[in-house]
Amino acid sequence: MERRRSRRVSVMADIDYQVDGVAMSKRIADISEGGVFIDTPVPAEVGTAFTLRFALDGVQIEARGLVAYSQPYIGMGVEFVDLAPHCRLAIRQYVARATVPEAVGV
């Protein structure tokens, strides 16, 4: 059953974060206004909170995130728990552009 409150779209962006004092650089697989999915073979435990940083269409995004779910050897879903308004707007605009259907027969 789908529980997401906002539309998600595929994205390829590098992301930096730190868990238990260990710096990580991974890749985002998808994004929504509510959070991101980070590809990683060793995801953090559900409930782990950390600050994450990435660029989206030239906008630097920094947010507090909370691991909402974890899939060993695949990755983790991270919910944004503190996201500045300009960052939320940049994500909203990115998702809107990525979901606009292409014109047919033009």
Residue pairs with C-beta under 8 A, 6 or more apart in sequence:
4 32
4 34
5 34
6 32
6 33
6 34
6 95
7 32
7 33
7 95
7 99
8 30
8 31
8 32
8 37
8 95
9 30
9 31
9 32
9 94
9 95
9 98
9 99
10 29
10 30
10 98
11 28
11 29
11 30
11 31
11 56
11 94
11 98
12 27
12 28
12 29
13 27
13 28
13 31
13 54
13 55
13 56
14 25
14 26
14 27
14 28
14 54
14 55
15 25
15 26
15 27
15 28
15 36
15 38
15 52
15 53
15 54
16 23
16 24
16 25
16 52
16 53
16 54
17 23
17 24
17 26
17 38
17 50
17 51
17 52
17 53
17 65
18 24
18 50
18 51
19 44
19 48
19 50
24 40
26 38
26 39
26 40
27 38
27 39
28 36
28 37
28 38
28 39
28 54
29 36
29 37
29 38
29 39
29 75
30 36
30 37
31 37
31 56
31 91
31 94
31 95
32 91
32 95
33 80
33 88
33 91
33 92
33 95
34 79
34 80
35 65
35 68
35 77
35 78
35 79
35 80
36 52
36 54
36 65
36 77
36 78
36 80
37 75
37 76
37 77
37 78
38 75
38 76
38 78
39 74
39 75
40 75
40 76
41 72
41 73
41 74
42 72
43 67
43 70
43 71
43 72
43 74
43 75
43 76
44 50
44 67
44 70
44 76
45 67
45 70
46 67
46 68
46 69
46 70
47 66
47 67
48 66
48 67
49 64
49 65
49 66
49 67
49 81
50 64
50 65
51 62
51 63
51 64
51 65
52 61
52 62
52 63
52 64
52 65
52 78
53 60
53 61
53 62
54 60
54 61
55 61
56 90
56 91
56 94
57 90
57 93
57 94
59 86
59 87
59 90
61 83
61 87
61 90
61 91
62 84
62 87
63 80
63 81
63 82
63 83
63 84
63 87
64 80
64 81
64 82
64 83
65 78
65 79
65 80
65 81
66 78
66 79
66 81
67 76
67 77
67 78
67 79
68 76
68 77
68 78
68 79
69 76
69 77
70 76
70 77
80 88
83 91
